[in-house]
Amino acid sequence: MAGGGGESTITLEYTPTWIVTVVCTIIVFISLLFERVLHWLGKTLKRRNQKPLFDALQKIKEELMLLGFISLLLVVFQGTIQRICVRESLMHHLRPCKKDDTATAAAHFSVGFSGGARRLLAGGGADSTHCQREGKVPLLSLEAIHELHIFIFVLAVTHVVLSLITVVLGIVQMRNWRVWEDSVQEENANAPPKITHVQKLEFVKKRYKGFGKFSFILSWMHSFFKQFYGSVTETDYTTMRRGFIMTHCKGNKKFNFYQYMIRVLEADFKKVVGISWQLWIFVMIFLLLNVEGWHAYFWISFIPLVLLLAIGTKLEHIITQLAQEVAEKHSAIEGDLVVTPSDHLFWFHRPQIVIFLIHFILFQNAFEIAYFFWILTTYSFNSCIMGQVGFIVPRLVISVLSQLLCSYSTLPLYAIVTQMGSFFNKAIFDANVQAGILDWARGAKKNKKTRIVTGENASRNESAEGILLHNIVVEDEPAVGGRKAEITRA
């Protein structure tokens, strides 16, 4: 039994066995229940041929495993971290809260005893007094390690939940597109084509004639405001659908473009729900900038909103550019209007940049929300680390607006406009066709390697024969009959 300051901490060796058994039973039961739920969900997705969502679930499992490993490292090395001692003067700089410097040492010396109820392992008190005997302070207190542990877990869970909510709300927002797809499928494809003036087409009139035709600045301004109301209209959908089909699957006029986009979104959800090493670097930078008086998190909270507005404006302007290209190339067309998809319409000619930026935006937004609730539950709303109310409320409002804007405008725009690139997504094939193509590709690659190895062996044999023949010719030039005999023996 160890203790200090009038408070006792009961270690495991003095704890009744029935208490240990009950606590362990509850923890193991909850863990197994959660594991079985994930297993059932995975089997359900596989049974329904929802491979993209199943892959996303596997990605979530990987993130949970990473969180478990991080937790294990924090628990195992917490004693080692506490035995790393530094000068007290180093603790006076870059702090989230102001503090009386004369009380810093006392706070660090007593943390091993006052935080006993929240320790992860026994023996923290001995580690904390190690630095006290040297006249220094621990690099990170046991209480701080525990709080950091909780924050990382809250951040990861918040990111997964908000990403799921964003994708679900985005698909709900796109539900009208199913009606448009059904109406296009029911149209009479055998109707005779008619000649139409381009300037009279609704797509051109709404997207180009009134704005982009007269002013480059007005065109961008119209694209900026268009993302807030009716970001994608029926004429936009049918025109881009027709352009995609005529470019990538011209022989299948009944191609279900809506289902294809949903499959693409489900596949992209696997990318969005994960936390890459680049995002963990951003977490470290955000934690470093949380210094009292800088209000860094207030200014950082504007980044997702600004990026979302820029992405929405760019995607809307791509639709305008499609209308502009048709209007400038043709005065009249026979049949339906067909736009030409191209990677040149996107930033750096790479449509994939958009999903990377959306991934960062969702993670930054999750960080903002997770940090707020972590501070609220760990400390209090009035704590110094929470900051001033004038900075907190705008941060929360911006986070909510960013989440709604991404769900109801940016994500649907991304789903359809990024299909206007030069290439199509592998989701154009269903799961069975994808598996067959992958098997064929692996077989072809294996056969190619076999042919290359066989060809190299043959080349080496031919080279050896050539060298041998060359030597025979040089060394036995006068004797023609003798050279023939040597060649025969070779």
C-alpha positions as CSV (number, residue, x, y, z in Angstrom):
1,M,0.0,0.0,0.0
2,A,1.4,3.4,-1.0
3,G,0.2,6.8,-0.3
4,G,1.1,10.4,0.5
5,G,-0.5,13.6,1.7
6,G,-3.0,11.7,3.9
7,E,-4.4,9.6,1.0
8,S,-3.8,5.9,0.5
9,T,-3.7,4.1,-2.8
10,I,-4.6,0.4,-2.7
11,T,-2.5,-1.7,-5.1
12,L,-3.6,-4.9,-6.8
13,E,-1.9,-7.1,-4.2
14,Y,-4.2,-5.7,-1.5
15,T,-7.4,-5.6,-3.6
16,P,-10.1,-8.2,-3.0
17,T,-10.2,-10.8,-5.7
18,W,-13.9,-10.5,-6.3
19,I,-13.5,-6.8,-7.2
20,V,-10.8,-7.7,-9.7
21,T,-12.9,-10.4,-11.2
22,V,-16.0,-8.3,-11.5
23,V,-14.2,-5.4,-13.1
24,C,-12.3,-7.6,-15.5
25,T,-15.5,-9.5,-16.4
26,I,-17.3,-6.3,-17.3
27,I,-14.4,-5.0,-19.4
28,V,-14.0,-8.2,-21.3
29,F,-17.7,-8.6,-21.8
30,I,-18.0,-5.1,-23.3
31,S,-14.9,-5.7,-25.5
32,L,-16.3,-9.0,-26.8
33,L,-19.7,-7.6,-27.5
34,F,-18.2,-4.7,-29.5
35,E,-16.0,-7.2,-31.4
36,R,-19.0,-9.4,-32.3
37,V,-21.0,-6.4,-33.4
38,L,-18.2,-5.5,-35.8
39,H,-18.0,-9.1,-37.0
40,W,-21.8,-9.3,-37.6
41,L,-21.7,-6.0,-39.5
42,G,-18.8,-7.2,-41.7
43,K,-20.7,-10.4,-42.5
44,T,-23.8,-8.4,-43.3
45,L,-21.9,-6.1,-45.7
46,K,-20.3,-9.1,-47.5
47,R,-23.6,-10.9,-47.8
48,R,-25.1,-7.8,-49.4
49,N,-22.1,-7.4,-51.7
50,Q,-21.2,-4.1,-50.2
51,K,-17.4,-4.5,-50.7
52,P,-16.5,-0.8,-50.5
53,L,-18.3,-0.4,-47.1
54,F,-16.7,-3.7,-46.0
55,D,-13.3,-2.3,-46.8
56,A,-14.2,0.9,-44.9
57,L,-15.1,-1.3,-41.9
58,Q,-11.7,-3.0,-42.2
59,K,-10.1,0.4,-42.2
60,I,-11.9,1.3,-39.0
61,K,-10.7,-1.9,-37.4
62,E,-7.1,-0.9,-38.4
63,E,-7.6,2.5,-36.8
64,L,-8.9,0.8,-33.6
65,M,-5.9,-1.5,-33.5
66,L,-3.6,1.5,-33.9
67,L,-5.4,3.2,-31.0
68,G,-4.9,0.2,-28.9
69,F,-1.2,0.1,-29.7
70,I,-0.9,3.8,-28.8
71,S,-2.7,3.1,-25.6
72,L,-0.3,0.2,-24.8
73,L,2.7,2.3,-25.5
74,L,1.5,5.1,-23.2
75,V,0.8,2.6,-20.4
76,V,4.1,0.7,-20.7
77,F,6.3,3.8,-21.0
78,Q,4.5,6.1,-18.6
79,G,7.1,5.2,-15.9
80,T,10.0,5.9,-18.2
81,I,8.5,9.2,-19.3
82,Q,8.1,10.2,-15.7
83,R,11.7,9.4,-14.9
84,I,12.9,11.8,-17.7
85,C,13.7,14.9,-15.6
86,V,14.1,18.5,-16.9
87,R,14.9,21.8,-15.4
88,E,11.9,23.6,-14.0
89,S,12.7,26.7,-16.1
90,L,11.8,24.7,-19.3
91,M,8.3,24.3,-18.0
92,H,7.7,28.1,-18.1
93,H,7.5,28.5,-21.9
94,L,4.8,27.6,-24.5
95,R,2.1,26.7,-22.0
96,P,-1.7,26.6,-22.8
97,C,-2.4,28.4,-19.5
98,K,-0.6,31.0,-17.4
99,K,0.6,29.7,-14.0
100,D,2.4,31.0,-11.0
101,D,5.9,29.8,-11.7
102,T,6.7,29.4,-8.0
103,A,4.0,26.8,-7.7
104,T,5.1,24.7,-10.7
105,A,7.5,22.5,-8.8
106,A,5.0,21.8,-6.0
107,A,2.4,20.9,-8.5
108,H,4.7,18.5,-10.3
109,F,5.9,16.9,-7.0
110,S,2.4,16.3,-5.7
111,V,0.9,15.0,-9.0
112,G,2.0,11.5,-8.2
113,F,-0.1,11.5,-5.0
114,S,-3.1,13.7,-5.9
115,G,-3.9,11.9,-9.1
116,G,-4.0,8.3,-7.7
117,A,-7.6,7.8,-8.6
118,R,-6.8,8.3,-12.3
119,R,-3.6,6.3,-12.7
120,L,-3.3,3.6,-15.3
121,L,-0.6,1.6,-13.4
122,A,0.5,1.4,-9.8
123,G,3.9,2.8,-8.8
124,G,3.5,6.3,-10.3
125,G,4.4,7.9,-7.0
126,A,7.9,6.5,-6.9
127,D,8.6,7.7,-10.4
128,S,7.4,11.2,-9.7
129,T,9.6,11.5,-6.6
130,H,12.6,10.5,-8.7
131,C,12.9,13.9,-10.3
132,Q,12.1,15.7,-7.0
133,R,15.2,14.1,-5.4
134,E,17.3,15.6,-8.3
135,G,15.7,19.0,-7.9
136,K,14.0,18.8,-11.2
137,V,10.5,18.1,-12.6
138,P,9.2,15.2,-14.8
139,L,9.0,15.7,-18.5
140,L,5.3,14.7,-18.4
141,S,3.3,14.0,-15.3
142,L,1.2,10.9,-14.9
143,E,-2.0,12.9,-15.0
144,A,-1.0,14.6,-18.2
145,I,-0.2,11.2,-19.8
146,H,-3.6,10.0,-18.9
147,E,-5.3,13.1,-20.3
148,L,-3.3,12.9,-23.5
149,H,-4.3,9.2,-23.8
150,I,-8.0,10.1,-23.6
151,F,-7.7,12.9,-26.1
152,I,-6.2,10.7,-28.8
153,F,-9.0,8.2,-28.3
154,V,-11.7,10.9,-28.4
155,L,-10.1,12.4,-31.6
156,A,-10.0,9.2,-33.5
157,V,-13.6,8.2,-32.5
158,T,-14.9,11.7,-33.4
159,H,-13.2,11.6,-36.8
160,V,-14.8,8.2,-37.7
161,V,-18.3,9.3,-36.5
162,L,-18.2,12.7,-38.3
163,S,-16.9,11.1,-41.5
164,L,-19.7,8.6,-41.4
165,I,-22.3,11.3,-40.8
166,T,-20.9,13.4,-43.6
167,V,-21.1,10.6,-46.2
168,V,-24.6,9.5,-45.1
169,L,-25.9,13.1,-45.2
170,G,-24.3,13.6,-48.6
171,I,-26.0,10.5,-50.0
172,V,-29.3,11.6,-48.6
173,Q,-28.8,15.0,-50.3
174,M,-28.2,13.1,-53.6
175,R,-31.5,11.2,-53.3
176,N,-33.2,13.5,-55.9
177,W,-30.6,12.3,-58.4
178,R,-32.1,8.9,-58.4
179,V,-35.4,10.3,-59.7
180,W,-33.5,12.1,-62.4
181,E,-31.6,8.9,-63.3
182,D,-34.9,7.0,-63.5
183,S,-36.5,9.6,-65.7
184,V,-33.5,9.5,-68.1
185,Q,-33.7,5.8,-68.2
186,E,-37.3,5.9,-69.2
187,E,-36.8,8.4,-72.0
188,N,-37.3,7.1,-75.6
189,A,-33.8,6.6,-76.9
190,N,-35.2,6.0,-80.4
191,A,-36.6,9.5,-80.8
192,P,-35.3,11.2,-83.9
193,P,-32.5,13.7,-83.2
194,K,-33.3,17.4,-83.8
195,I,-31.1,20.4,-84.4
196,T,-31.0,22.9,-81.6
197,H,-29.2,26.2,-81.2
198,V,-26.6,25.9,-78.4
199,Q,-27.5,29.3,-76.9
200,K,-31.1,28.1,-76.4
201,L,-30.1,25.0,-74.3
202,E,-31.0,25.4,-70.7
203,F,-27.6,24.1,-69.5
204,V,-25.8,26.8,-71.5
205,K,-28.2,29.5,-70.6
206,K,-28.0,28.9,-66.9
207,R,-24.3,28.1,-66.7
208,Y,-22.6,30.3,-69.2
209,K,-24.7,32.7,-71.2
210,G,-25.8,35.0,-68.3
211,F,-22.4,35.1,-66.5
212,G,-19.3,33.6,-68.0
213,K,-20.0,35.0,-71.5
214,F,-19.5,38.6,-70.4
215,S,-17.2,38.6,-67.4
216,F,-14.5,36.2,-66.0
217,I,-15.0,37.7,-62.5
218,L,-18.8,37.4,-62.7
219,S,-18.4,33.8,-63.7
220,W,-16.3,33.0,-60.6
221,M,-18.7,35.0,-58.4
222,H,-21.7,33.1,-59.8
223,S,-19.8,29.8,-59.1
224,F,-19.1,30.9,-55.5
225,F,-22.7,31.7,-54.6
226,K,-24.1,28.8,-56.7
227,Q,-22.7,26.2,-54.2
228,F,-25.2,27.5,-51.5
229,Y,-28.4,26.9,-53.5
230,G,-29.2,24.3,-56.0
231,S,-25.5,23.4,-56.5
232,V,-26.5,20.6,-59.0
233,T,-29.6,21.0,-61.1
234,E,-31.4,18.4,-63.2
235,T,-29.9,19.8,-66.4
236,D,-26.5,19.7,-64.9
237,Y,-26.9,16.1,-63.9
238,T,-28.3,14.9,-67.2
239,T,-25.6,16.8,-69.2
240,M,-22.6,15.5,-67.2
241,R,-24.1,12.0,-67.2
242,R,-24.4,12.1,-71.0
243,G,-20.8,13.4,-71.3
244,F,-19.5,10.6,-69.0
245,I,-21.3,7.8,-70.9
246,M,-20.3,9.1,-74.3
247,T,-16.7,9.3,-73.2
248,H,-16.2,6.1,-71.2
249,C,-19.0,3.7,-72.0
250,K,-20.5,4.8,-75.3
251,G,-22.1,1.5,-76.1
252,N,-24.2,1.4,-72.9
253,K,-26.7,4.3,-73.1
254,K,-28.6,2.8,-70.2
255,F,-25.7,2.9,-67.8
256,N,-26.8,3.7,-64.3
257,F,-24.7,6.8,-63.5
258,Y,-26.3,7.4,-60.1
259,Q,-25.4,3.9,-58.8
260,Y,-21.9,4.4,-60.1
261,M,-21.4,7.6,-58.2
262,I,-22.8,6.0,-55.0
263,R,-20.2,3.2,-55.4
264,V,-17.5,5.7,-55.9
265,L,-18.5,7.6,-52.7
266,E,-18.6,4.3,-50.7
267,A,-15.1,3.5,-52.0
268,D,-13.8,7.0,-51.1
269,F,-15.3,6.6,-47.6
270,K,-12.5,4.1,-46.9
271,K,-10.0,6.8,-47.6
272,V,-11.8,9.5,-45.6
273,V,-12.4,7.4,-42.5
274,G,-8.7,6.6,-42.0
275,I,-6.1,8.7,-40.2
276,S,-2.9,8.8,-42.3
277,W,0.5,9.7,-41.0
278,Q,0.2,13.1,-42.6
279,L,-2.8,13.8,-40.4
280,W,-1.0,12.7,-37.3
281,I,1.7,15.2,-38.2
282,F,-1.0,17.9,-38.3
283,V,-2.1,16.8,-34.8
284,M,1.4,17.3,-33.5
285,I,1.5,20.8,-35.0
286,F,-1.9,21.7,-33.6
287,L,-0.8,20.6,-30.1
288,L,2.4,22.6,-30.4
289,L,0.5,25.8,-31.3
290,N,-1.9,25.6,-28.4
291,V,-0.1,28.4,-26.5
292,E,-1.8,30.9,-24.2
293,G,-2.5,34.2,-25.9
294,W,-1.9,33.0,-29.4
295,H,-5.5,31.9,-30.0
296,A,-4.1,29.6,-32.6
297,Y,-7.1,27.3,-32.6
298,F,-9.4,30.2,-33.4
299,W,-7.5,31.1,-36.5
300,I,-7.0,27.4,-37.5
301,S,-10.8,26.9,-37.4
302,F,-11.1,29.1,-40.5
303,I,-9.0,26.7,-42.6
304,P,-11.7,24.1,-43.2
305,L,-14.3,26.7,-44.1
306,V,-12.0,28.5,-46.5
307,L,-11.0,25.3,-48.1
308,L,-14.6,24.2,-48.5
309,L,-15.6,27.4,-50.1
310,A,-12.6,27.2,-52.5
311,I,-13.4,23.6,-53.4
312,G,-17.1,24.3,-53.9
313,T,-16.3,27.4,-56.1
314,K,-13.9,25.4,-58.2
315,L,-16.2,22.5,-58.8
316,E,-19.1,24.8,-59.7
317,H,-16.8,26.6,-62.1
318,I,-15.8,23.4,-63.8
319,I,-19.5,22.9,-64.7
320,T,-19.5,26.4,-66.1
321,Q,-16.3,25.6,-68.1
322,L,-18.0,22.6,-69.6
323,A,-20.9,24.8,-70.8
324,Q,-18.4,27.4,-72.1
325,E,-16.5,24.9,-74.2
326,V,-19.7,23.7,-75.9
327,A,-20.9,27.2,-76.5
328,E,-17.6,28.4,-78.0
329,K,-17.2,25.4,-80.3
330,H,-20.7,25.0,-81.7
331,S,-23.5,27.3,-82.7
332,A,-26.0,24.5,-83.2
333,I,-26.0,20.7,-82.5
334,E,-27.9,17.7,-83.7
335,G,-29.3,15.6,-80.9
336,D,-28.4,16.0,-77.2
337,L,-25.7,18.2,-75.8
338,V,-22.5,16.3,-75.0
339,V,-19.7,17.8,-72.9
340,T,-16.1,16.5,-72.9
341,P,-14.6,15.4,-69.6
342,S,-10.9,16.3,-69.1
343,D,-8.4,16.3,-66.3
344,H,-7.3,19.8,-67.4
345,L,-10.4,21.3,-65.7
346,F,-9.0,20.4,-62.3
347,W,-6.2,21.8,-60.1
348,F,-2.9,20.6,-61.3
349,H,-4.8,18.3,-63.7
350,R,-5.5,15.9,-60.8
351,P,-9.1,15.3,-59.7
352,Q,-7.8,13.2,-56.8
353,I,-6.6,16.4,-55.0
354,V,-10.3,17.1,-54.1
355,I,-10.8,14.0,-52.0
356,F,-7.5,14.6,-50.2
357,L,-8.6,18.2,-49.3
358,I,-12.0,16.9,-48.1
359,H,-10.2,14.3,-46.0
360,F,-8.1,17.0,-44.3
361,I,-11.1,19.3,-43.8
362,L,-13.1,16.5,-42.1
363,F,-10.2,15.6,-39.9
364,Q,-9.5,19.2,-38.9
365,N,-13.2,19.7,-38.1
366,A,-13.1,16.5,-36.0
367,F,-10.1,17.8,-34.2
368,E,-11.9,21.1,-33.3
369,I,-15.0,19.3,-32.0
370,A,-13.1,16.6,-30.2
371,Y,-10.9,19.1,-28.5
372,F,-13.8,21.1,-27.3
373,F,-15.7,18.2,-25.7
374,W,-12.5,16.8,-24.3
375,I,-11.7,20.0,-22.5
376,L,-15.3,20.3,-21.4
377,T,-15.4,16.9,-19.8
378,T,-11.8,16.8,-18.5
379,Y,-11.6,20.3,-17.0
380,S,-14.6,22.6,-17.3
381,F,-16.1,25.2,-19.6
382,N,-14.5,28.0,-17.5
383,S,-11.0,26.5,-17.4
384,C,-8.1,28.5,-18.8
385,I,-7.3,26.0,-21.5
386,M,-10.8,26.3,-22.9
387,G,-10.1,29.9,-23.8
388,Q,-12.3,33.0,-23.9
389,V,-16.0,32.7,-24.8
390,G,-15.5,35.2,-27.6
391,F,-13.2,32.7,-29.3
392,I,-15.0,29.5,-28.4
393,V,-18.4,30.3,-29.8
394,P,-17.2,31.3,-33.3
395,R,-15.0,28.1,-33.4
396,L,-18.0,25.9,-32.7
397,V,-20.3,27.8,-35.2
398,I,-17.6,27.5,-37.9
399,S,-17.2,23.8,-37.2
400,V,-21.0,23.2,-37.5
401,L,-21.2,25.3,-40.7
402,S,-18.3,23.5,-42.2
403,Q,-19.8,20.1,-41.4
404,L,-23.2,21.0,-43.0
405,L,-21.6,22.7,-46.0
406,C,-19.5,19.6,-46.7
407,S,-22.4,17.2,-46.3
408,Y,-25.0,19.1,-48.3
409,S,-23.0,20.9,-51.0
410,T,-19.3,20.0,-51.3
411,L,-19.6,16.2,-51.1
412,P,-22.4,15.9,-53.7
413,L,-20.5,18.3,-56.0
414,Y,-17.4,16.2,-55.6
415,A,-19.3,13.0,-56.4
416,I,-20.5,14.2,-59.8
417,V,-18.0,16.8,-61.0
418,T,-14.9,14.6,-60.4
419,Q,-16.4,12.1,-62.8
420,M,-15.6,14.8,-65.5
421,G,-12.0,13.7,-65.5
422,S,-10.2,11.9,-68.3
423,F,-10.5,8.5,-66.6
424,F,-13.2,6.5,-64.9
425,N,-13.1,4.9,-61.4
426,K,-12.9,1.1,-61.0
427,A,-16.3,1.3,-59.3
428,I,-17.7,1.4,-62.8
429,F,-17.6,-2.4,-62.6
430,D,-19.5,-4.3,-59.9
431,A,-17.6,-6.4,-57.3
432,N,-17.7,-9.6,-59.3
433,V,-16.4,-8.0,-62.5
434,Q,-13.7,-6.2,-60.5
435,A,-12.6,-9.5,-59.0
436,G,-12.5,-11.1,-62.4
437,I,-10.4,-8.3,-63.9
438,L,-8.0,-8.3,-61.0
439,D,-7.5,-12.1,-61.4
440,W,-7.0,-11.7,-65.1
441,A,-4.5,-8.8,-64.5
442,R,-2.5,-10.9,-61.9
443,G,-2.4,-13.8,-64.3
444,A,-1.3,-11.6,-67.2
445,K,1.4,-10.1,-65.0
446,K,2.6,-13.5,-63.9
447,N,2.7,-14.8,-67.6
448,K,4.6,-11.6,-68.6
449,K,7.2,-12.2,-65.9
450,T,7.5,-15.8,-67.1
451,R,8.0,-14.7,-70.8
452,I,10.6,-12.1,-69.7
453,V,12.6,-14.7,-67.8
454,T,12.3,-17.1,-70.7
455,G,13.3,-14.4,-73.1
456,E,16.3,-13.4,-71.0
457,N,17.5,-17.0,-70.9
458,A,17.1,-17.3,-74.6
459,S,18.9,-14.1,-75.2
460,R,21.8,-15.2,-73.0
461,N,22.0,-18.5,-74.9
462,E,21.9,-16.7,-78.2
463,S,24.6,-14.3,-77.0
464,A,26.8,-17.2,-75.9
465,E,26.4,-18.9,-79.2
466,G,27.2,-15.7,-81.0
467,I,30.4,-15.2,-79.0
468,L,31.3,-18.8,-79.6
469,L,30.7,-18.5,-83.4
470,H,32.7,-15.2,-83.4
471,N,35.6,-16.9,-81.8
472,I,35.5,-19.8,-84.1
473,V,35.4,-17.5,-87.2
474,V,38.3,-15.4,-86.0
475,E,40.5,-18.3,-84.9
476,D,39.8,-20.7,-87.8
477,E,39.2,-18.3,-90.8
478,P,41.3,-20.2,-93.4
479,A,39.9,-23.7,-92.8
480,V,36.3,-23.4,-94.0
481,G,35.7,-27.1,-93.6
482,G,37.2,-27.1,-90.2
483,R,35.0,-24.1,-89.2
484,K,31.9,-26.0,-90.2
485,A,32.9,-29.0,-88.1
486,E,33.5,-26.8,-85.1
487,I,30.1,-25.2,-85.5
488,T,28.5,-28.6,-85.8
489,R,30.2,-29.8,-82.6
490,A,29.2,-26.5,-80.8
